[in-house]
Amino acid sequence: MGRNHRTRTIVCFLLIFTVLSTSSLFADLGDFGDAVKEDQEEEPDEEEEESDDIDDDELSESEAELMAFLFDITIGLWMMHNLSAWYTPYPYSVDSFSTSYVGHNYNLLDYFDAARPDLKQNRMSFYLSGGAFLIDMEYGYTASFRMTSKILAAFGTDLEYRWWGDESGNLHFLRTGGLLPIVQTDFFSLDLAMAGAFFFDLFTFSGFTFGAVISTYPFRPLSLEFRGGGIFSSTVNLGEIGVKIGIHFNRFEFFLGYYGLSHTDMTIHVFDAGIGMHF
């Protein structure tokens, strides 16, 4: 009996210790906001003065000419690749061109061939979603709206609104900016994304986002999109990552998504589903 009593005592002690040691894991949207506010209240570190004794290395004339030549070649290839891009009316809309969405016509003089009346150099997509988010062991609800576009195939726009809400309050996020296409194909498209970023309600700050968006149309009717980068301001830096898996039916896309917004050791994990339309 004495041994059983000691065993029960030890088990109870371990359970109590476990609960107390993990109580900090239960965070909500308010705790995330408090962590951001703490960063905003901290005074920025004074930057160390750079020594004037260090001279920058100067490129020789031949090296400078080589760098200028490589830069011109890179810009030329980028323009040729992206200005020649065209899109079908929506993903997987045309079978005869053996493409899911993105193609290229390097013969620009033949761009408006009558045999290809549906192809165009611009596109626009709208996405609407809703779901739930988790912060450690607490949860809340979320909704988002996003619009992306390509203008003349060489420049894009990126507009996004997100809302998170739980018992501790509401948080709103607005992204307004652009996409710079680097590579555009069906199987691998890469865009650099830079935009203004604005948070308000639970906490307020403005900054900018920088990252990359990768999309692919591997086979009918599937599409995949990956997004990664950061949100930066003078006092607060956040990391973000997103994944979207879409199934296409004509102009409509039904998708499942994940979005993560991270600050130090806390992350808002968003799981949502929604519908998109392509034009």
Secondary structure as GFF3:
##gff-version 3
##sequence-region A 1 279
A	DSSP	alpha_helix	2	22	.	.	.	ID=ss1
A	DSSP	three_ten_helix	23	25	.	.	.	ID=ss2
A	DSSP	alpha_helix	29	41	.	.	.	ID=ss3
A	DSSP	alpha_helix	61	83	.	.	.	ID=ss4
A	DSSP	beta_strand	85	87	.	.	.	ID=ss5
A	DSSP	beta_strand	102	104	.	.	.	ID=ss6
A	DSSP	three_ten_helix	108	110	.	.	.	ID=ss7
A	DSSP	beta_strand	123	135	.	.	.	ID=ss8
A	DSSP	beta_strand	138	151	.	.	.	ID=ss9
A	DSSP	beta_strand	155	166	.	.	.	ID=ss10
A	DSSP	beta_strand	169	183	.	.	.	ID=ss11
A	DSSP	beta_strand	189	201	.	.	.	ID=ss12
A	DSSP	beta_strand	205	216	.	.	.	ID=ss13
A	DSSP	beta_strand	222	232	.	.	.	ID=ss14
A	DSSP	beta_strand	237	249	.	.	.	ID=ss15
A	DSSP	beta_strand	252	263	.	.	.	ID=ss16
A	DSSP	beta_strand	266	278	.	.	.	ID=ss17
###
